[in-house]
Amino acid sequence: MRRGSTAMRREARSRTLQGDPPLRTKEIYDRGMEFLAQGKYDDAIREFKSATKLMPSFAKGYCGLGLAYVKTGEIEAAIMTINQAFSYKPDYPEAHYALGHIYMEKAEDDKAIESFLKAVTFDPKYAEAHLALGQLYEKKVKFDAAKNSYKKAIKYKPRYWEAQYALGKFYLRISKLDEAVTALKTAIKYKGDYADAHYALGLTYLKKGEKDSALKVCETLKKNDPDMAEKLLAESGKPQQSSGNFL
């Protein structure tokens, strides 16, 4: 029994040195992520602090804590916390990704791009970082770079509806309308209730001169977001009938 316990302790220590957190630390971290998703940021901060106290080298815990600080508006504290993650794991792509979003909050786009580029350097298949790069490049009117980043996000995560939507809106912006329809339909395929994608698809059809197709989108959109459907209907120039139907 004693020999078995010693072996288990050695294995646990080995996992910790390799960055794999003990079960208790992971449970606390997971609870923090749940609080973060629920918008309970103070609770999330408490859990992430507990996780990093139990395992001071837990880089993932510092990333969670940094993101929680962003949500509470404590930007400088967020940056300091993410830097703690770097001190234990300089090549941690999630930390670079989190730092990129912090810089986006600060409207420091060049620094954000630098952080996201580091994220994809350490993890070339990091789809979320490629999407963020695409959005920043599009903002800077670097359209070729934006398109390439969006496509990389989709390449590495084919069902990534957020990237499909971003690519569709991008194509609409540069008037590549057939490509916009394809991307937006794909986004809707994977996220059927995403009203913004339906609205963008309707606008694309209007720009193509396909008013009937736009009105069909309007009918579908009415089920998910009546206000946005009204907005699309106004764009089409077709008055709503007294019956409340769009067609």
C-alpha positions in Angstrom: 0.0 0.0 0.0 2.8 2.4 0.9 4.7 1.7 -2.3 1.5 2.3 -4.3 0.9 5.6 -2.5 4.5 6.7 -3.2 4.1 5.9 -6.9 0.9 7.9 -7.0 2.6 10.9 -5.3 5.4 10.7 -7.9 2.9 10.6 -10.7 0.9 13.6 -9.3 4.2 15.6 -8.9 5.2 14.7 -12.5 1.8 15.9 -13.8 2.2 19.2 -11.9 5.7 19.8 -13.2 4.4 19.3 -16.7 1.6 21.9 -16.2 -1.3 19.4 -15.6 -3.1 20.8 -12.6 -4.2 18.5 -9.7 -7.8 17.6 -9.7 -8.8 20.0 -6.9 -7.2 22.9 -8.8 -8.9 22.0 -12.0 -12.3 21.8 -10.2 -11.8 25.3 -8.8 -10.7 26.6 -12.2 -13.7 25.0 -13.9 -16.0 26.6 -11.4 -14.4 30.0 -12.1 -15.0 29.5 -15.8 -18.7 28.7 -15.1 -19.0 31.9 -13.0 -17.3 33.9 -15.8 -19.8 32.6 -18.4 -22.7 33.5 -16.1 -21.4 37.0 -15.7 -20.6 36.5 -12.0 -17.3 38.1 -12.2 -16.5 38.6 -8.5 -17.2 34.9 -7.9 -15.0 34.0 -10.9 -12.1 36.2 -9.6 -12.4 34.4 -6.2 -12.2 31.0 -7.7 -9.3 31.8 -10.1 -7.4 33.3 -7.2 -8.0 30.1 -5.2 -6.8 28.0 -8.1 -3.6 29.9 -8.6 -3.0 29.9 -4.8 -3.1 26.1 -4.8 -0.9 25.9 -7.8 1.2 29.1 -8.3 2.5 27.9 -11.7 -1.0 27.3 -13.1 -0.8 29.6 -16.2 -4.4 28.8 -17.3 -5.7 30.0 -14.0 -4.0 33.4 -14.5 -5.6 33.6 -17.9 -9.0 33.1 -16.4 -8.3 35.7 -13.7 -7.1 38.2 -16.3 -10.3 37.8 -18.4 -12.4 38.2 -15.3 -10.6 41.5 -14.5 -11.3 42.7 -18.0 -15.0 42.1 -17.4 -14.9 44.2 -14.2 -13.0 47.0 -16.0 -9.7 46.4 -14.1 -7.6 46.5 -17.3 -4.2 47.1 -15.7 -4.8 44.3 -13.2 -5.7 42.0 -16.1 -2.5 42.8 -17.9 -0.4 42.2 -14.7 -2.2 38.9 -14.2 -1.7 37.7 -17.8 2.0 38.6 -17.4 2.1 36.2 -14.4 1.0 33.4 -16.8 3.9 34.3 -19.1 6.4 34.1 -16.2 5.5 30.4 -15.9 4.7 29.6 -19.5 6.1 32.1 -22.0 4.9 30.1 -25.0 1.3 29.7 -23.7 -0.9 30.6 -26.7 -4.0 31.2 -24.5 -2.2 33.8 -22.6 -1.2 35.7 -25.7 -4.8 35.4 -26.9 -6.2 36.8 -23.7 -3.6 39.6 -23.7 -4.7 40.4 -27.3 -8.3 40.9 -26.1 -7.1 43.1 -23.3 -5.4 45.4 -25.8 -8.5 45.4 -28.0 -10.4 46.7 -24.9 -7.8 49.4 -24.6 -8.1 50.2 -28.3 -4.4 49.4 -28.8 -4.9 47.5 -32.0 -1.2 47.1 -33.0 -0.4 45.5 -29.7 -3.5 43.3 -30.0 -2.3 42.1 -33.4 1.1 41.4 -32.0 -0.4 39.3 -29.2 -2.7 37.3 -31.6 0.2 36.7 -33.9 2.2 35.2 -31.1 -0.8 33.0 -30.2 -0.9 31.6 -33.7 2.9 31.2 -33.8 2.8 28.9 -30.7 -0.5 27.3 -31.9 -0.9 27.7 -35.7 -4.4 26.1 -35.6 -5.7 28.5 -33.0 -8.9 29.4 -34.8 -10.2 32.0 -32.4 -6.9 33.9 -32.7 -7.1 33.8 -36.5 -10.6 35.2 -36.3 -9.5 38.1 -34.0 -6.7 38.9 -36.4 -9.1 39.0 -39.3 -11.3 41.5 -37.5 -8.4 43.7 -36.6 -7.0 43.6 -40.2 -10.4 44.4 -41.6 -10.6 47.4 -39.2 -7.3 48.6 -40.6 -8.5 48.0 -44.1 -5.9 45.4 -44.8 -8.4 43.3 -46.7 -6.1 40.6 -48.1 -4.8 39.9 -44.6 -8.3 39.9 -43.2 -9.6 37.4 -45.7 -6.7 35.1 -45.2 -7.1 35.2 -41.4 -10.9 34.5 -41.6 -10.2 31.5 -44.0 -7.6 30.1 -41.6 -10.0 30.3 -38.8 -12.5 28.3 -40.8 -9.9 25.9 -42.1 -8.9 24.9 -38.6 -12.4 24.9 -37.2 -14.8 24.2 -40.1 -18.0 24.5 -38.0 -16.9 27.9 -36.6 -20.0 29.9 -37.3 -18.6 33.1 -35.9 -15.8 33.0 -38.5 -18.2 32.2 -41.3 -20.4 35.1 -40.3 -17.4 37.5 -40.1 -16.2 36.3 -43.5 -19.7 36.8 -44.9 -20.0 40.3 -43.6 -16.5 41.0 -45.0 -17.5 39.8 -48.4 -20.6 42.0 -48.2 -18.5 45.0 -47.4 -16.3 44.5 -50.4 -19.3 43.6 -52.6 -18.3 40.0 -53.3 -22.0 39.1 -53.0 -22.0 35.5 -54.1 -19.2 34.7 -51.7 -21.1 36.6 -49.0 -24.2 34.5 -49.5 -22.2 31.3 -49.3 -20.5 32.2 -46.1 -23.6 33.6 -44.4 -25.6 30.5 -45.3 -22.9 28.4 -43.8 -23.0 30.4 -40.6 -26.8 29.9 -40.4 -26.4 26.2 -41.1 -24.3 25.9 -37.9 -26.2 28.6 -35.9 -29.7 28.7 -37.2 -31.0 31.1 -34.6 -28.3 33.7 -35.1 -30.4 36.8 -36.1 -27.4 38.9 -37.2 -26.4 36.3 -39.9 -30.0 36.2 -41.2 -30.1 40.0 -41.4 -26.8 40.2 -43.2 -28.0 37.6 -45.7 -31.1 39.6 -46.3 -29.0 42.7 -47.0 -26.8 40.8 -49.3 -29.8 39.6 -51.3 -31.1 43.2 -51.5 -27.7 44.3 -52.8 -27.9 41.6 -55.4 -31.3 42.8 -56.5 -33.0 39.6 -55.3 -35.8 41.2 -53.3 -37.9 38.1 -53.1 -35.1 36.1 -51.5 -34.5 38.9 -49.0 -38.2 38.9 -48.0 -38.0 35.1 -47.5 -35.1 35.7 -45.1 -37.3 38.3 -43.4 -40.0 35.8 -42.8 -37.4 33.5 -41.1 -35.9 36.3 -39.2 -39.3 37.3 -37.8 -39.3 34.1 -35.7 -35.9 34.8 -34.1 -35.8 38.6 -33.8 -39.0 40.5 -34.9 -37.3 43.9 -34.4 -34.4 43.0 -36.7 -37.0 41.6 -39.2 -38.7 45.0 -39.2 -35.4 46.7 -39.9 -34.7 44.4 -42.8 -38.2 44.9 -44.1 -37.7 48.7 -44.0 -34.5 48.2 -46.0 -36.4 46.3 -48.6 -38.8 49.2 -49.0 -41.9 46.9 -48.8 -44.6 48.1 -46.4 -45.8 45.6 -43.8 -49.4 44.5 -44.4 -52.1 45.0 -41.7 -52.3 41.3 -41.1 -48.8 41.4 -39.6 -47.3 39.2 -42.4 -44.3 40.4 -44.3 -45.4 39.0 -47.6 
